[in-house]
Amino acid sequence: MKVRDVMTTEVIAVAPDASLKEVAQQLSRHGISGVPVTDEKRRVLGVVSETEIVRAEVGDGREPGLLGRMLLGLRLPKLDGRTAGEAMTSPPINVSPEVDLADAARLMTERRVNRLPVVAGDGTLMGIVTRADLVRAFVRSDEEIERELREDVVLDTLWIDPADLWISVQGGEVRLAGKVDTKADAQLLEHFASRVPGVVSVHSTLRWRIDKPRLPRSEPRIPVPPRNRGR
């Protein structure tokens, strides 16, 4: 499964000259915790979240830990003179719509972010994917996981005939059996299966027909001079 399969395409974005107070109101109105900051061509410049807003308003101590609580309890006087462009995290941590969800989840964890703007090759905003999107994607039925394994992984990605395999999914645990052409095919199938959203573990008893591709033997031939028939 790819980022494009779960991303939100109707994205709330703000201009770099938007005041942080306006950004805070947008977050509160739409029930979100962060927004991309884009230029006039919809290219992503950065991301501003409730973390930056709270820090701008109350400093690093920030006793009111949530934006909603802050909006209810404070008048936000410090946010009038600050802009999204000044407070945003930049450069942004973006992701392509073709990235695997497992890679997107790993990126979020490593960079400690809760959302990733999804951009085209030129940096234009296409959507956004959040931790909540990933959680929903990983909560999948066994039937959905098995279908993706058979159709997307086995057939479309690895070009293996599903009829040669036995695939079972129970509680997110995948069991693979059957025969493939090479040991490399078996290893690739196990690898790709482990990256399917919702898969908890992969148990494989796959067998293969040959250990490695057979290469033609190269035996140099020593030319034998022709016999002299005149003797």
C-alpha positions as CSV (number, residue, x, y, z in Angstrom):
1,M,0.0,0.0,0.0
2,K,1.2,3.5,-0.9
3,V,0.9,6.9,0.6
4,R,-1.5,7.9,-2.2
5,D,-3.9,5.2,-1.0
6,V,-4.5,6.8,2.4
7,M,-3.5,10.5,2.1
8,T,-6.0,13.3,2.5
9,T,-6.2,15.3,-0.7
10,E,-8.3,18.3,0.6
11,V,-5.6,19.9,2.6
12,I,-5.9,23.1,4.7
13,A,-2.7,25.2,3.9
14,V,-1.7,28.7,4.9
15,A,0.4,31.4,3.3
16,P,3.8,32.3,4.9
17,D,2.4,35.8,5.7
18,A,-0.6,34.4,7.7
19,S,-0.5,35.4,11.3
20,L,-0.1,32.7,13.9
21,K,-3.4,33.7,15.4
22,E,-5.0,33.0,12.0
23,V,-3.3,29.7,11.9
24,A,-4.4,28.8,15.4
25,Q,-8.0,29.6,14.5
26,Q,-7.7,27.3,11.4
27,L,-6.4,24.5,13.5
28,S,-9.1,24.9,16.1
29,R,-11.9,25.2,13.4
30,H,-10.9,22.1,11.5
31,G,-9.8,20.0,14.5
32,I,-6.2,19.5,13.1
33,S,-2.8,19.9,14.8
34,G,-0.7,21.3,11.9
35,V,-0.8,22.7,8.4
36,P,1.6,23.1,5.5
37,V,2.8,26.5,4.6
38,T,2.8,27.0,0.8
39,D,3.7,29.7,-1.7
40,E,1.5,31.2,-4.4
41,K,2.3,28.1,-6.6
42,R,1.2,25.7,-3.9
43,R,4.7,24.6,-3.3
44,V,5.4,23.5,0.3
45,L,7.8,25.8,2.2
46,G,7.4,24.3,5.7
47,V,4.9,23.1,8.3
48,V,3.5,25.0,11.3
49,S,1.9,23.0,14.1
50,E,0.3,23.6,17.4
51,T,3.8,23.1,18.9
52,E,5.2,26.2,17.2
53,I,2.1,28.2,18.1
54,V,2.2,27.2,21.8
55,R,5.9,28.0,21.9
56,A,5.4,31.4,20.4
57,E,2.6,32.3,22.8
58,V,3.8,31.0,26.2
59,G,7.5,30.2,25.6
60,D,9.3,27.0,26.2
61,G,7.6,26.4,29.5
62,R,4.2,26.0,27.8
63,E,2.0,24.7,30.6
64,P,-1.1,24.6,28.4
65,G,0.0,21.6,26.5
66,L,-2.9,21.5,23.9
67,L,-3.9,24.1,21.4
68,G,-7.5,23.8,22.3
69,R,-6.9,24.5,25.9
70,M,-4.7,27.5,25.0
71,L,-7.4,28.9,22.7
72,L,-10.0,28.7,25.4
73,G,-7.8,30.1,28.2
74,L,-5.7,32.7,26.6
75,R,-6.2,35.8,24.4
76,L,-3.2,35.1,22.3
77,P,-1.7,38.6,22.3
78,K,1.8,37.5,21.2
79,L,0.5,35.7,18.1
80,D,-0.7,38.9,16.3
81,G,2.8,40.0,15.2
82,R,4.1,36.5,14.3
83,T,3.6,34.8,10.9
84,A,3.5,31.2,9.8
85,G,6.7,31.8,7.7
86,E,8.6,32.9,10.8
87,A,7.5,30.0,13.0
88,M,7.3,27.1,10.5
89,T,9.6,24.2,10.6
90,S,11.7,24.4,7.4
91,P,12.8,22.7,5.2
92,P,9.7,20.6,5.3
93,I,9.9,16.8,5.6
94,N,7.9,15.8,2.5
95,V,7.0,12.4,1.0
96,S,6.1,11.2,-2.5
97,P,2.7,9.7,-3.1
98,E,4.4,6.5,-4.3
99,V,6.3,5.8,-1.1
100,D,5.3,2.7,0.8
101,L,3.3,3.3,4.0
102,A,6.0,1.4,6.0
103,D,8.6,3.8,4.8
104,A,6.3,6.8,5.6
105,A,5.7,5.4,9.1
106,R,9.5,4.9,9.6
107,L,10.2,8.5,8.5
108,M,7.6,9.9,10.9
109,T,9.1,7.9,13.8
110,E,12.7,8.9,12.9
111,R,12.0,12.6,12.4
112,R,9.4,12.7,15.3
113,V,6.7,14.3,13.2
114,N,2.9,13.7,13.2
115,R,2.2,14.5,9.5
116,L,3.9,14.5,6.2
117,P,3.0,16.8,3.3
118,V,2.6,14.7,0.1
119,V,4.2,16.5,-2.8
120,A,4.7,16.1,-6.6
121,G,8.1,16.1,-8.2
122,D,8.2,19.9,-8.3
123,G,7.3,20.2,-4.6
124,T,3.6,21.1,-5.3
125,L,1.3,20.0,-2.5
126,M,-0.9,17.0,-3.4
127,G,-2.1,15.9,0.0
128,I,-1.1,15.1,3.5
129,V,-0.7,11.9,5.5
130,T,-0.9,11.8,9.3
131,R,-0.2,9.2,12.0
132,A,-3.9,8.7,12.2
133,D,-4.0,7.8,8.5
134,L,-1.3,5.2,9.1
135,V,-3.0,3.7,12.1
136,R,-6.2,3.3,10.1
137,A,-4.3,1.7,7.3
138,F,-2.6,-0.8,9.6
139,V,-5.9,-1.9,11.1
140,R,-7.0,-4.1,8.2
141,S,-8.8,-7.4,7.8
142,D,-7.0,-10.6,7.1
143,E,-8.9,-10.8,3.8
144,E,-7.6,-7.4,2.7
145,I,-4.0,-8.3,3.6
146,E,-4.2,-11.6,1.7
147,R,-5.7,-9.9,-1.4
148,E,-2.9,-7.4,-1.5
149,L,-0.3,-10.1,-1.0
150,R,-1.7,-12.2,-3.9
151,E,-2.5,-9.4,-6.4
152,D,-0.1,-6.6,-5.6
153,V,3.0,-8.4,-4.3
154,V,3.0,-11.9,-5.8
155,L,1.5,-11.1,-9.2
156,D,2.1,-7.5,-10.0
157,T,5.5,-6.9,-8.2
158,L,7.3,-10.2,-8.4
159,W,5.5,-11.8,-11.4
160,I,5.0,-15.1,-9.5
161,D,2.1,-17.4,-10.3
162,P,-0.1,-17.3,-7.2
163,A,-1.2,-20.9,-8.1
164,D,2.2,-22.1,-7.1
165,L,1.9,-20.6,-3.5
166,W,-0.1,-21.2,-0.4
167,I,-0.8,-18.0,1.5
168,S,-2.6,-17.8,4.8
169,V,-3.3,-14.7,7.0
170,Q,-4.7,-15.0,10.5
171,G,-4.6,-12.1,12.9
172,G,-2.1,-10.3,10.7
173,E,0.3,-13.3,10.8
174,V,1.3,-14.4,7.3
175,R,2.3,-17.9,6.4
176,L,3.9,-18.7,3.0
177,A,4.4,-22.1,1.5
178,G,4.9,-23.5,-2.0
179,K,7.6,-23.4,-4.5
180,V,9.3,-20.5,-6.4
181,D,12.0,-20.4,-9.0
182,T,15.0,-19.2,-6.9
183,K,16.0,-18.6,-3.3
184,A,16.1,-14.9,-4.2
185,D,12.5,-15.0,-5.1
186,A,11.6,-16.5,-1.7
187,Q,13.6,-13.9,0.1
188,L,12.0,-11.1,-1.9
189,L,8.5,-12.4,-1.3
190,E,9.2,-12.6,2.5
191,H,10.6,-9.1,2.4
192,F,7.7,-7.5,0.5
193,A,5.1,-9.4,2.6
194,S,6.6,-8.0,5.8
195,R,6.1,-4.5,4.5
196,V,2.4,-4.8,3.7
197,P,0.3,-2.7,6.1
198,G,-1.3,-4.8,8.8
199,V,1.2,-7.6,8.7
200,V,2.4,-8.5,12.1
201,S,4.9,-11.3,11.2
202,V,5.8,-13.6,8.3
203,H,6.4,-17.3,8.6
204,S,7.8,-18.9,5.5
205,T,8.4,-22.6,4.4
206,L,8.9,-21.6,0.8
207,R,11.1,-23.9,-1.4
208,W,12.9,-23.0,-4.6
209,R,13.8,-24.9,-7.7
210,I,17.4,-23.7,-8.0
211,D,19.7,-22.0,-5.5
212,K,21.0,-19.5,-8.0
213,P,20.7,-18.7,-11.7
214,R,22.7,-21.2,-13.8
215,L,25.3,-19.5,-16.0
216,P,26.6,-21.0,-19.2
217,R,29.9,-22.7,-18.6
218,S,32.8,-20.9,-20.3
219,E,35.4,-23.3,-21.5
220,P,37.9,-21.8,-23.9
221,R,38.5,-24.0,-26.8
222,I,42.1,-24.4,-28.0
223,P,42.2,-24.5,-31.7
224,V,43.8,-27.7,-33.2
225,P,45.8,-27.1,-36.4
226,P,44.4,-29.1,-39.3
227,R,46.4,-32.2,-40.3
228,N,48.6,-31.9,-43.4
229,R,47.0,-34.3,-45.7
230,G,49.9,-34.1,-48.2
231,R,52.1,-36.1,-45.9
